[in-house]
Amino acid sequence: MPDNSKSSNKKAKYPPRKNKKSKYSELQAIPSGLNQSLTSPRALFYKELLGEPRLLKDYSALPSEANNPTLLKICKTENVGPFRVTGLKPAVDSLKEVMNEVEKTYPDLVGRLNNVGMRVVRYISGTTTLSNHSWGAAIDLYVDGVKDEQRDDKILHGLALIAPIFNKHGWYSGAGYKPKKLKNGKLKSNEDSMHFEVSLEKLQDWAKLGYLGPDAQKYALKNETIKLMNVKKTTKIKEELTASTFFRQSPKQANNTIAPKELPQSNFFRAPLPRRPSESWPNWFGRKTKSWARTAGTWFR
């Protein structure tokens, strides 16, 4: 009989994912300081950058698979450590780096992680807006098979530990979503701690480098040029406004701008200086003069 002792003695790289709870699947408060200098990209940005995930905008039966050839060309399926995912090529590579760092930092946690798909064309829960999962740039994670419920303003301990690592690699954590304002003025929690997505800043960098295809690169470079032009235009306007600040000041501010002692004064019934912009006639006529001259100035109001 063949000897299977060698194969049976091989240990799996990660322990089997059982639903046995641990400290990593316990709820805690959301830590502060998440998503510093990172922005969550909107679906409209993805559409302009990569196009629709499905041809002919066919979203009648969701969730479904993406079928846009342009999008499929820049996607791949690969093992990232504790699980296998399908998504944007640079996003998959980045996720692999994240999981490698998680394994080094929390070796007993990485094997407890699982996901529910990376590239899945579907709507955001409770809306008709496409989720960022539709383009393969987001992932939802479980810990010990436990799902982190949305909108409870809590986070699983394991997800709280790895959220800063995701941020470090340019991923935005759904735990930092701002609450939505309802029509009645009240705020509704929008927290989604199990959700991690590639940030807007990271996507723009990848697009400029050509990692998301030539069309996306052209779009990103064009937007960058427009942005620089707008910055220059805004700077020029600010400089012009700063130069003309004196002419938009109130009389009191204008009086403080120029030292009165440096101005030639006169007590006669003639204006000692040209009237300053927005300065009242009495103040102009009787500025720095004797009381009788100030009174006389009111005659010409």
C-alpha positions as protocol buffer text, in pm:
chain_id: "A"
residue {
  index: 1
  type: MET
  ca { x: 0 y: 0 z: 0 }
}
residue {
  index: 2
  type: PRO
  ca { x: 126 y: 353 z: -71 }
}
residue {
  index: 3
  type: ASP
  ca { x: 268 y: 543 z: 221 }
}
residue {
  index: 4
  type: ASN
  ca { x: 66 y: 859 z: 279 }
}
residue {
  index: 5
  type: SER
  ca { x: 239 y: 953 z: 600 }
}
residue {
  index: 6
  type: LYS
  ca { x: 428 y: 1242 z: 442 }
}
residue {
  index: 7
  type: SER
  ca { x: 120 y: 1406 z: 296 }
}
residue {
  index: 8
  type: SER
  ca { x: -81 y: 1354 z: 614 }
}
residue {
  index: 9
  type: ASN
  ca { x: 190 y: 1513 z: 827 }
}
residue {
  index: 10
  type: LYS
  ca { x: 193 y: 1831 z: 620 }
}
residue {
  index: 11
  type: LYS
  ca { x: 54 y: 2125 z: 814 }
}
residue {
  index: 12
  type: ALA
  ca { x: -165 y: 2381 z: 646 }
}
residue {
  index: 13
  type: LYS
  ca { x: -18 y: 2729 z: 626 }
}
residue {
  index: 14
  type: TYR
  ca { x: -327 y: 2868 z: 796 }
}
residue {
  index: 15
  type: PRO
  ca { x: -551 y: 2697 z: 1054 }
}
residue {
  index: 16
  type: PRO
  ca { x: -896 y: 2587 z: 935 }
}
residue {
  index: 17
  type: ARG
  ca { x: -1152 y: 2867 z: 953 }
}
residue {
  index: 18
  type: LYS
  ca { x: -1400 y: 2750 z: 1209 }
}
residue {
  index: 19
  type: ASN
  ca { x: -1680 y: 2960 z: 1347 }
}
residue {
  index: 20
  type: LYS
  ca { x: -1523 y: 2936 z: 1689 }
}
residue {
  index: 21
  type: LYS
  ca { x: -1515 y: 3288 z: 1825 }
}
residue {
  index: 22
  type: SER
  ca { x: -1201 y: 3448 z: 1962 }
}
residue {
  index: 23
  type: LYS
  ca { x: -1094 y: 3785 z: 2095 }
}
residue {
  index: 24
  type: TYR
  ca { x: -1057 y: 3897 z: 1733 }
}
residue {
  index: 25
  type: SER
  ca { x: -1430 y: 3856 z: 1666 }
}
residue {
  index: 26
  type: GLU
  ca { x: -1540 y: 4060 z: 1965 }
}
residue {
  index: 27
  type: LEU
  ca { x: -1695 y: 4402 z: 1910 }
}
residue {
  index: 28
  type: GLN
  ca { x: -1527 y: 4722 z: 2021 }
}
residue {
  index: 29
  type: ALA
  ca { x: -1552 y: 5097 z: 1961 }
}
residue {
  index: 30
  type: ILE
  ca { x: -1422 y: 5228 z: 1629 }
}
residue {
  index: 31
  type: PRO
  ca { x: -1067 y: 5361 z: 1679 }
}
residue {
  index: 32
  type: SER
  ca { x: -995 y: 5724 z: 1601 }
}
residue {
  index: 33
  type: GLY
  ca { x: -756 y: 5843 z: 1333 }
}
residue {
  index: 34
  type: LEU
  ca { x: -870 y: 5613 z: 1051 }
}
residue {
  index: 35
  type: ASN
  ca { x: -848 y: 5716 z: 683 }
}
residue {
  index: 36
  type: GLN
  ca { x: -617 y: 6012 z: 739 }
}
residue {
  index: 37
  type: SER
  ca { x: -559 y: 6194 z: 404 }
}
residue {
  index: 38
  type: LEU
  ca { x: -766 y: 5929 z: 222 }
}
residue {
  index: 39
  type: THR
  ca { x: -1091 y: 5973 z: 30 }
}
residue {
  index: 40
  type: SER
  ca { x: -1359 y: 5723 z: -61 }
}
residue {
  index: 41
  type: PRO
  ca { x: -1409 y: 5718 z: -442 }
}
residue {
  index: 42
  type: ARG
  ca { x: -1758 y: 5763 z: -583 }
}
residue {
  index: 43
  type: ALA
  ca { x: -1920 y: 5535 z: -839 }
}
residue {
  index: 44
  type: LEU
  ca { x: -1927 y: 5825 z: -1087 }
}
residue {
  index: 45
  type: PHE
  ca { x: -1547 y: 5846 z: -1072 }
}
residue {
  index: 46
  type: TYR
  ca { x: -1517 y: 5475 z: -1155 }
}
residue {
  index: 47
  type: LYS
  ca { x: -1755 y: 5514 z: -1448 }
}
residue {
  index: 48
  type: GLU
  ca { x: -1552 y: 5802 z: -1591 }
}
residue {
  index: 49
  type: LEU
  ca { x: -1224 y: 5621 z: -1529 }
}
residue {
  index: 50
  type: LEU
  ca { x: -1306 y: 5260 z: -1623 }
}
residue {
  index: 51
  type: GLY
  ca { x: -1653 y: 5270 z: -1776 }
}
residue {
  index: 52
  type: GLU
  ca { x: -1958 y: 5066 z: -1681 }
}
residue {
  index: 53
  type: PRO
  ca { x: -1883 y: 4722 z: -1528 }
}
residue {
  index: 54
  type: ARG
  ca { x: -2157 y: 4566 z: -1742 }
}
residue {
  index: 55
  type: LEU
  ca { x: -2224 y: 4630 z: -2109 }
}
residue {
  index: 56
  type: LEU
  ca { x: -2539 y: 4821 z: -2202 }
}
residue {
  index: 57
  type: LYS
  ca { x: -2578 y: 4911 z: -1833 }
}
residue {
  index: 58
  type: ASP
  ca { x: -2755 y: 4583 z: -1774 }
}
residue {
  index: 59
  type: TYR
  ca { x: -2819 y: 4585 z: -1399 }
}
residue {
  index: 60
  type: SER
  ca { x: -3155 y: 4411 z: -1403 }
}
residue {
  index: 61
  type: ALA
  ca { x: -3035 y: 4104 z: -1214 }
}
residue {
  index: 62
  type: LEU
  ca { x: -2785 y: 4186 z: -941 }
}
residue {
  index: 63
  type: PRO
  ca { x: -2551 y: 4069 z: -800 }
}
residue {
  index: 64
  type: SER
  ca { x: -2382 y: 3951 z: -1119 }
}
residue {
  index: 65
  type: GLU
  ca { x: -2044 y: 3930 z: -1290 }
}
residue {
  index: 66
  type: ALA
  ca { x: -1874 y: 4214 z: -1478 }
}
residue {
  index: 67
  type: ASN
  ca { x: -1869 y: 4166 z: -1856 }
}
residue {
  index: 68
  type: ASN
  ca { x: -1706 y: 4486 z: -1982 }
}
residue {
  index: 69
  type: PRO
  ca { x: -1399 y: 4367 z: -2185 }
}
residue {
  index: 70
  type: THR
  ca { x: -1203 y: 4683 z: -2098 }
}
residue {
  index: 71
  type: LEU
  ca { x: -1249 y: 4614 z: -1728 }
}
residue {
  index: 72
  type: LEU
  ca { x: -1181 y: 4240 z: -1757 }
}
residue {
  index: 73
  type: LYS
  ca { x: -844 y: 4309 z: -1924 }
}
residue {
  index: 74
  type: ILE
  ca { x: -712 y: 4484 z: -1615 }
}
residue {
  index: 75
  type: CYS
  ca { x: -845 y: 4225 z: -1367 }
}
residue {
  index: 76
  type: LYS
  ca { x: -694 y: 3900 z: -1245 }
}
residue {
  index: 77
  type: THR
  ca { x: -755 y: 3614 z: -1001 }
}
residue {
  index: 78
  type: GLU
  ca { x: -483 y: 3534 z: -749 }
}
residue {
  index: 79
  type: ASN
  ca { x: -419 y: 3390 z: -405 }
}
residue {
  index: 80
  type: VAL
  ca { x: -338 y: 3673 z: -163 }
}
residue {
  index: 81
  type: GLY
  ca { x: -257 y: 3455 z: 139 }
}
residue {
  index: 82
  type: PRO
  ca { x: -554 y: 3343 z: 345 }
}
residue {
  index: 83
  type: PHE
  ca { x: -793 y: 3343 z: 45 }
}
residue {
  index: 84
  type: ARG
  ca { x: -824 y: 3383 z: -331 }
}
residue {
  index: 85
  type: VAL
  ca { x: -972 y: 3696 z: -492 }
}
residue {
  index: 86
  type: THR
  ca { x: -1058 y: 3843 z: -832 }
}
residue {
  index: 87
  type: GLY
  ca { x: -1017 y: 4217 z: -882 }
}
residue {
  index: 88
  type: LEU
  ca { x: -818 y: 4495 z: -1043 }
}
residue {
  index: 89
  type: LYS
  ca { x: -458 y: 4383 z: -1098 }
}
residue {
  index: 90
  type: PRO
  ca { x: -296 y: 4658 z: -889 }
}
residue {
  index: 91
  type: ALA
  ca { x: -564 y: 4618 z: -621 }
}
residue {
  index: 92
  type: VAL
  ca { x: -498 y: 4244 z: -594 }
}
residue {
  index: 93
  type: ASP
  ca { x: -123 y: 4306 z: -571 }
}
residue {
  index: 94
  type: SER
  ca { x: -179 y: 4572 z: -305 }
}
residue {
  index: 95
  type: LEU
  ca { x: -412 y: 4342 z: -108 }
}
residue {
  index: 96
  type: LYS
  ca { x: -144 y: 4073 z: -116 }
}
residue {
  index: 97
  type: GLU
  ca { x: 104 y: 4318 z: 38 }
}
residue {
  index: 98
  type: VAL
  ca { x: -151 y: 4406 z: 306 }
}
residue {
  index: 99
  type: MET
  ca { x: -208 y: 4041 z: 396 }
}
residue {
  index: 100
  type: ASN
  ca { x: 168 y: 3976 z: 408 }
}
residue {
  index: 101
  type: GLU
  ca { x: 206 y: 4259 z: 658 }
}
residue {
  index: 102
  type: VAL
  ca { x: -94 y: 4136 z: 859 }
}
residue {
  index: 103
  type: GLU
  ca { x: 66 y: 3791 z: 874 }
}
residue {
  index: 104
  type: LYS
  ca { x: 393 y: 3937 z: 1006 }
}
residue {
  index: 105
  type: THR
  ca { x: 221 y: 4165 z: 1258 }
}
residue {
  index: 106
  type: TYR
  ca { x: -66 y: 3938 z: 1371 }
}
residue {
  index: 107
  type: PRO
  ca { x: 24 y: 3582 z: 1270 }
}
residue {
  index: 108
  type: ASP
  ca { x: -261 y: 3429 z: 1470 }
}
residue {
  index: 109
  type: LEU
  ca { x: -518 y: 3659 z: 1307 }
}
residue {
  index: 110
  type: VAL
  ca { x: -450 y: 3626 z: 935 }
}
residue {
  index: 111
  type: GLY
  ca { x: -579 y: 3267 z: 917 }
}
residue {
  index: 112
  type: ARG
  ca { x: -908 y: 3374 z: 1075 }
}
residue {
  index: 113
  type: LEU
  ca { x: -987 y: 3617 z: 793 }
}
residue {
  index: 114
  type: ASN
  ca { x: -1223 y: 3535 z: 509 }
}
residue {
  index: 115
  type: ASN
  ca { x: -1397 y: 3739 z: 242 }
}
residue {
  index: 116
  type: VAL
  ca { x: -1725 y: 3753 z: 53 }
}
residue {
  index: 117
  type: GLY
  ca { x: -1592 y: 3855 z: -286 }
}
residue {
  index: 118
  type: MET
  ca { x: -1393 y: 4141 z: -432 }
}
residue {
  index: 119
  type: ARG
  ca { x: -1533 y: 4194 z: -782 }
}
residue {
  index: 120
  type: VAL
  ca { x: -1910 y: 4161 z: -759 }
}
residue {
  index: 121
  type: VAL
  ca { x: -2142 y: 4389 z: -957 }
}
residue {
  index: 122
  type: ARG
  ca { x: -2407 y: 4499 z: -709 }
}
residue {
  index: 123
  type: TYR
  ca { x: -2571 y: 4801 z: -553 }
}
residue {
  index: 124
  type: ILE
  ca { x: -2480 y: 4959 z: -221 }
}
residue {
  index: 125
  type: SER
  ca { x: -2716 y: 4817 z: 41 }
}
residue {
  index: 126
  type: GLY
  ca { x: -3043 y: 5010 z: 46 }
}
residue {
  index: 127
  type: THR
  ca { x: -2962 y: 5222 z: -262 }
}
residue {
  index: 128
  type: THR
  ca { x: -2953 y: 5207 z: -643 }
}
residue {
  index: 129
  type: THR
  ca { x: -2590 y: 5323 z: -659 }
}
residue {
  index: 130
  type: LEU
  ca { x: -2328 y: 5077 z: -779 }
}
residue {
  index: 131
  type: SER
  ca { x: -2089 y: 4957 z: -511 }
}
residue {
  index: 132
  type: ASN
  ca { x: -1713 y: 4990 z: -557 }
}
residue {
  index: 133
  type: HIS
  ca { x: -1708 y: 4610 z: -555 }
}
residue {
  index: 134
  type: SER
  ca { x: -1846 y: 4631 z: -909 }
}
residue {
  index: 135
  type: TRP
  ca { x: -1502 y: 4729 z: -1041 }
}
residue {
  index: 136
  type: GLY
  ca { x: -1302 y: 4488 z: -824 }
}
residue {
  index: 137
  type: ALA
  ca { x: -1147 y: 4750 z: -597 }
}
residue {
  index: 138
  type: ALA
  ca { x: -1312 y: 4667 z: -264 }
}
residue {
  index: 139
  type: ILE
  ca { x: -1338 y: 4371 z: -30 }
}
residue {
  index: 140
  type: ASP
  ca { x: -1555 y: 4269 z: 268 }
}
residue {
  index: 141
  type: LEU
  ca { x: -1383 y: 4070 z: 543 }
}
residue {
  index: 142
  type: TYR
  ca { x: -1511 y: 3829 z: 807 }
}
residue {
  index: 143
  type: VAL
  ca { x: -1327 y: 3731 z: 1126 }
}
residue {
  index: 144
  type: ASP
  ca { x: -1384 y: 3378 z: 1261 }
}
residue {
  index: 145
  type: GLY
  ca { x: -1675 y: 3357 z: 1020 }
}
residue {
  index: 146
  type: VAL
  ca { x: -1844 y: 3644 z: 1206 }
}
residue {
  index: 147
  type: LYS
  ca { x: -1993 y: 3926 z: 1002 }
}
residue {
  index: 148
  type: ASP
  ca { x: -1955 y: 4282 z: 1127 }
}
residue {
  index: 149
  type: GLU
  ca { x: -2304 y: 4429 z: 1115 }
}
residue {
  index: 150
  type: GLN
  ca { x: -2343 y: 4762 z: 940 }
}
residue {
  index: 151
  type: ARG
  ca { x: -2451 y: 5089 z: 1100 }
}
residue {
  index: 152
  type: ASP
  ca { x: -2399 y: 4982 z: 1462 }
}
residue {
  index: 153
  type: ASP
  ca { x: -2092 y: 5208 z: 1505 }
}
residue {
  index: 154
  type: LYS
  ca { x: -1891 y: 4909 z: 1630 }
}
residue {
  index: 155
  type: ILE
  ca { x: -1604 y: 4711 z: 1477 }
}
residue {
  index: 156
  type: LEU
  ca { x: -1466 y: 4361 z: 1526 }
}
residue {
  index: 157
  type: HIS
  ca { x: -1138 y: 4368 z: 1718 }
}
residue {
  index: 158
  type: GLY
  ca { x: -951 y: 4191 z: 1437 }
}
residue {
  index: 159
  type: LEU
  ca { x: -1070 y: 4444 z: 1177 }
}
residue {
  index: 160
  type: ALA
  ca { x: -973 y: 4731 z: 1408 }
}
residue {
  index: 161
  type: LEU
  ca { x: -619 y: 4592 z: 1424 }
}
residue {
  index: 162
  type: ILE
  ca { x: -573 y: 4562 z: 1047 }
}
residue {
  index: 163
  type: ALA
  ca { x: -753 y: 4885 z: 945 }
}
residue {
  index: 164
  type: PRO
  ca { x: -436 y: 5100 z: 996 }
}
residue {
  index: 165
  type: ILE
  ca { x: -240 y: 4855 z: 779 }
}
residue {
  index: 166
  type: PHE
  ca { x: -498 y: 4895 z: 501 }
}
residue {
  index: 167
  type: ASN
  ca { x: -472 y: 5274 z: 541 }
}
residue {
  index: 168
  type: LYS
  ca { x: -95 y: 5254 z: 516 }
}
residue {
  index: 169
  type: HIS
  ca { x: -127 y: 5085 z: 174 }
}
residue {
  index: 170
  type: GLY
  ca { x: -383 y: 5338 z: 48 }
}
residue {
  index: 171
  type: TRP
  ca { x: -706 y: 5154 z: 130 }
}
residue {
  index: 172
  type: TYR
  ca { x: -1006 y: 5331 z: 281 }
}
residue {
  index: 173
  type: SER
  ca { x: -1186 y: 5168 z: 575 }
}
residue {
  index: 174
  type: GLY
  ca { x: -1567 y: 5166 z: 574 }
}
residue {
  index: 175
  type: ALA
  ca { x: -1557 y: 5219 z: 951 }
}
residue {
  index: 176
  type: GLY
  ca { x: -1483 y: 5583 z: 875 }
}
residue {
  index: 177
  type: TYR
  ca { x: -1788 y: 5652 z: 660 }
}
residue {
  index: 178
  type: LYS
  ca { x: -1958 y: 5973 z: 769 }
}
residue {
  index: 179
  type: PRO
  ca { x: -2323 y: 5952 z: 880 }
}
residue {
  index: 180
  type: LYS
  ca { x: -2593 y: 6047 z: 631 }
}
residue {
  index: 181
  type: LYS
  ca { x: -2822 y: 6340 z: 696 }
}
residue {
  index: 182
  type: LEU
  ca { x: -3189 y: 6254 z: 659 }
}
residue {
  index: 183
  type: LYS
  ca { x: -3464 y: 6486 z: 537 }
}
residue {
  index: 184
  type: ASN
  ca { x: -3583 y: 6543 z: 891 }
}
residue {
  index: 185
  type: GLY
  ca { x: -3236 y: 6671 z: 982 }
}
residue {
  index: 186
  type: LYS
  ca { x: -3133 y: 6367 z: 1187 }
}
residue {
  index: 187
  type: LEU
  ca { x: -2810 y: 6177 z: 1122 }
}
residue {
  index: 188
  type: LYS
  ca { x: -2812 y: 5809 z: 1027 }
}
residue {
  index: 189
  type: SER
  ca { x: -2503 y: 5593 z: 1078 }
}
residue {
  index: 190
  type: ASN
  ca { x: -2330 y: 5483 z: 757 }
}
residue {
  index: 191
  type: GLU
  ca { x: -2059 y: 5270 z: 921 }
}
residue {
  index: 192
  type: ASP
  ca { x: -1948 y: 4955 z: 735 }
}
residue {
  index: 193
  type: SER
  ca { x: -1645 y: 4824 z: 924 }
}
residue {
  index: 194
  type: MET
  ca { x: -1605 y: 4500 z: 728 }
}
residue {
  index: 195
  type: HIS
  ca { x: -1562 y: 4699 z: 404 }
}
residue {
  index: 196
  type: PHE
  ca { x: -1223 y: 4807 z: 269 }
}
residue {
  index: 197
  type: GLU
  ca { x: -1178 y: 4985 z: -66 }
}
residue {
  index: 198
  type: VAL
  ca { x: -896 y: 5137 z: -267 }
}
residue {
  index: 199
  type: SER
  ca { x: -884 y: 5511 z: -196 }
}
residue {
  index: 200
  type: LEU
  ca { x: -940 y: 5779 z: -456 }
}
residue {
  index: 201
  type: GLU
  ca { x: -580 y: 5898 z: -420 }
}
residue {
  index: 202
  type: LYS
  ca { x: -441 y: 5549 z: -485 }
}
residue {
  index: 203
  type: LEU
  ca { x: -662 y: 5499 z: -790 }
}
residue {
  index: 204
  type: GLN
  ca { x: -547 y: 5830 z: -937 }
}
residue {
  index: 205
  type: ASP
  ca { x: -182 y: 5731 z: -886 }
}
residue {
  index: 206
  type: TRP
  ca { x: -239 y: 5393 z: -1056 }
}
residue {
  index: 207
  type: ALA
  ca { x: -422 y: 5557 z: -1344 }
}
residue {
  index: 208
  type: LYS
  ca { x: -140 y: 5808 z: -1404 }
}
residue {
  index: 209
  type: LEU
  ca { x: 115 y: 5527 z: -1407 }
}
residue {
  index: 210
  type: GLY
  ca { x: -91 y: 5335 z: -1665 }
}
residue {
  index: 211
  type: TYR
  ca { x: -179 y: 5043 z: -1436 }
}
residue {
  index: 212
  type: LEU
  ca { x: -549 y: 5076 z: -1522 }
}
residue {
  index: 213
  type: GLY
  ca { x: -510 y: 5088 z: -1900 }
}
residue {
  index: 214
  type: PRO
  ca { x: -434 y: 5361 z: -2157 }
}
residue {
  index: 215
  type: ASP
  ca { x: -781 y: 5518 z: -2151 }
}
residue {
  index: 216
  type: ALA
  ca { x: -772 y: 5560 z: -1775 }
}
residue {
  index: 217
  type: GLN
  ca { x: -422 y: 5706 z: -1800 }
}
residue {
  index: 218
  type: LYS
  ca { x: -535 y: 5968 z: -2054 }
}
residue {
  index: 219
  type: TYR
  ca { x: -832 y: 6057 z: -1837 }
}
residue {
  index: 220
  type: ALA
  ca { x: -618 y: 6091 z: -1522 }
}
residue {
  index: 221
  type: LEU
  ca { x: -348 y: 6300 z: -1693 }
}
residue {
  index: 222
  type: LYS
  ca { x: -610 y: 6525 z: -1851 }
}
residue {
  index: 223
  type: ASN
  ca { x: -776 y: 6580 z: -1515 }
}
residue {
  index: 224
  type: GLU
  ca { x: -437 y: 6648 z: -1357 }
}
residue {
  index: 225
  type: THR
  ca { x: -366 y: 6915 z: -1621 }
}
residue {
  index: 226
  type: ILE
  ca { x: -706 y: 7075 z: -1563 }
}
residue {
  index: 227
  type: LYS
  ca { x: -649 y: 7065 z: -1189 }
}
residue {
  index: 228
  type: LEU
  ca { x: -310 y: 7239 z: -1223 }
}
residue {
  index: 229
  type: MET
  ca { x: -464 y: 7505 z: -1449 }
}
residue {
  index: 230
  type: ASN
  ca { x: -740 y: 7564 z: -1194 }
}
residue {
  index: 231
  type: VAL
  ca { x: -484 y: 7592 z: -914 }
}
residue {
  index: 232
  type: LYS
  ca { x: -284 y: 7850 z: -1112 }
}
residue {
  index: 233
  type: LYS
  ca { x: -601 y: 8043 z: -1194 }
}
residue {
  index: 234
  type: THR
  ca { x: -712 y: 8038 z: -831 }
}
residue {
  index: 235
  type: THR
  ca { x: -367 y: 8153 z: -714 }
}
residue {
  index: 236
  type: LYS
  ca { x: -372 y: 8441 z: -962 }
}
residue {
  index: 237
  type: ILE
  ca { x: -719 y: 8550 z: -847 }
}
residue {
  index: 238
  type: LYS
  ca { x: -609 y: 8535 z: -482 }
}
residue {
  index: 239
  type: GLU
  ca { x: -304 y: 8752 z: -562 }
}
residue {
  index: 240
  type: GLU
  ca { x: -521 y: 9008 z: -741 }
}
residue {
  index: 241
  type: LEU
  ca { x: -767 y: 9015 z: -452 }
}
residue {
  index: 242
  type: THR
  ca { x: -486 y: 9053 z: -200 }
}
residue {
  index: 243
  type: ALA
  ca { x: -341 y: 9344 z: -397 }
}
residue {
  index: 244
  type: SER
  ca { x: -676 y: 9522 z: -397 }
}
residue {
  index: 245
  type: THR
  ca { x: -760 y: 9448 z: -33 }
}
residue {
  index: 246
  type: PHE
  ca { x: -713 y: 9813 z: 65 }
}
residue {
  index: 247
  type: PHE
  ca { x: -989 y: 9927 z: -167 }
}
residue {
  index: 248
  type: ARG
  ca { x: -1239 y: 9687 z: -10 }
}
residue {
  index: 249
  type: GLN
  ca { x: -1172 y: 9784 z: 351 }
}
residue {
  index: 250
  type: SER
  ca { x: -1413 y: 9963 z: 580 }
}
residue {
  index: 251
  type: PRO
  ca { x: -1333 y: 10326 z: 672 }
}
residue {
  index: 252
  type: LYS
  ca { x: -1211 y: 10215 z: 1014 }
}
residue {
  index: 253
  type: GLN
  ca { x: -978 y: 9954 z: 862 }
}
residue {
  index: 254
  type: ALA
  ca { x: -857 y: 10203 z: 602 }
}
residue {
  index: 255
  type: ASN
  ca { x: -779 y: 10461 z: 869 }
}
residue {
  index: 256
  type: ASN
  ca { x: -572 y: 10203 z: 1056 }
}
residue {
  index: 257
  type: THR
  ca { x: -386 y: 10104 z: 740 }
}
residue {
  index: 258
  type: ILE
  ca { x: -216 y: 10442 z: 696 }
}
residue {
  index: 259
  type: ALA
  ca { x: -65 y: 10620 z: 991 }
}
residue {
  index: 260
  type: PRO
  ca { x: -252 y: 10951 z: 1043 }
}
residue {
  index: 261
  type: LYS
  ca { x: 68 y: 11134 z: 1135 }
}
residue {
  index: 262
  type: GLU
  ca { x: 209 y: 11076 z: 788 }
}
residue {
  index: 263
  type: LEU
  ca { x: -88 y: 11250 z: 622 }
}
residue {
  index: 264
  type: PRO
  ca { x: -78 y: 11624 z: 559 }
}
residue {
  index: 265
  type: GLN
  ca { x: -360 y: 11782 z: 757 }
}
residue {
  index: 266
  type: SER
  ca { x: -561 y: 12101 z: 712 }
}
residue {
  index: 267
  type: ASN
  ca { x: -820 y: 12285 z: 926 }
}
residue {
  index: 268
  type: PHE
  ca { x: -971 y: 12472 z: 633 }
}
residue {
  index: 269
  type: PHE
  ca { x: -1295 y: 12393 z: 453 }
}
residue {
  index: 270
  type: ARG
  ca { x: -1122 y: 12197 z: 182 }
}
residue {
  index: 271
  type: ALA
  ca { x: -1060 y: 11825 z: 167 }
}
residue {
  index: 272
  type: PRO
  ca { x: -713 y: 11750 z: 305 }
}
residue {
  index: 273
  type: LEU
  ca { x: -687 y: 11428 z: 98 }
}
residue {
  index: 274
  type: PRO
  ca { x: -883 y: 11246 z: -170 }
}
residue {
  index: 275
  type: ARG
  ca { x: -1171 y: 11059 z: -16 }
}
residue {
  index: 276
  type: ARG
  ca { x: -1088 y: 10697 z: 57 }
}
residue {
  index: 277
  type: PRO
  ca { x: -1308 y: 10427 z: -101 }
}
residue {
  index: 278
  type: SER
  ca { x: -1627 y: 10357 z: 98 }
}
residue {
  index: 279
  type: GLU
  ca { x: -1546 y: 10648 z: 332 }
}
residue {
  index: 280
  type: SER
  ca { x: -1840 y: 10866 z: 435 }
}
residue {
  index: 281
  type: TRP
  ca { x: -1842 y: 11232 z: 326 }
}
residue {
  index: 282
  type: PRO
  ca { x: -1841 y: 11380 z: 677 }
}
residue {
  index: 283
  type: ASN
  ca { x: -1547 y: 11164 z: 774 }
}
residue {
  index: 284
  type: TRP
  ca { x: -1362 y: 11259 z: 456 }
}
residue {
  index: 285
  type: PHE
  ca { x: -1416 y: 11631 z: 497 }
}
residue {
  index: 286
  type: GLY
  ca { x: -1344 y: 11656 z: 866 }
}
residue {
  index: 287
  type: ARG
  ca { x: -1083 y: 11386 z: 913 }
}
residue {
  index: 288
  type: LYS
  ca { x: -822 y: 11480 z: 1172 }
}
residue {
  index: 289
  type: THR
  ca { x: -951 y: 11837 z: 1194 }
}
residue {
  index: 290
  type: LYS
  ca { x: -1085 y: 12048 z: 1478 }
}
residue {
  index: 291
  type: SER
  ca { x: -1435 y: 11993 z: 1608 }
}
residue {
  index: 292
  type: TRP
  ca { x: -1580 y: 12295 z: 1421 }
}
residue {
  index: 293
  type: ALA
  ca { x: -1442 y: 12161 z: 1094 }
}
residue {
  index: 294
  type: ARG
  ca { x: -1594 y: 11818 z: 1157 }
}
residue {
  index: 295
  type: THR
  ca { x: -1928 y: 11982 z: 1225 }
}
residue {
  index: 296
  type: ALA
  ca { x: -1896 y: 12183 z: 908 }
}
residue {
  index: 297
  type: GLY
  ca { x: -1827 y: 11862 z: 722 }
}
residue {
  index: 298
  type: THR
  ca { x: -2178 y: 11742 z: 800 }
}
residue {
  index: 299
  type: TRP
  ca { x: -2321 y: 12027 z: 592 }
}
residue {
  index: 300
  type: PHE
  ca { x: -2214 y: 11851 z: 274 }
}
residue {
  index: 301
  type: ARG
  ca { x: -2352 y: 11508 z: 363 }
}
